[in-house]
Amino acid sequence: MQFEIRERSRSLWSWVLVNETDEPVLESRRSFPSRAQAMAAALAFSQLVARAGRSLGGGPRQVGFL
């Protein structure tokens, strides 16, 4: 899968996650005023998903500040 940055209108951008056959899997719910901001949002989302995948192993979540 990969992210694509798409222009919705002349001044709004969004990201779309597409699969191997270029079908949309997920699209950002909000638009961004620049391509760079849409790219940053896609990167941030991908990092959240990666973190969630690492915690998929099970076991209790750690609670606290440290």
HELIX and SHEET records of a PDB file:
HELIX    1   1 ARG A   35  ARG A   54  1                                  20    
HELIX    2   2 SER A   55  GLY A   57  5                                   3    
SHEET    1   A 3 GLN A   2  SER A   9  0                                        
SHEET    2   A 3 LEU A  12  VAL A  18 -1                                        
SHEET    3   A 3 PRO A  24  GLU A  27 -1                                        
END                                                                             
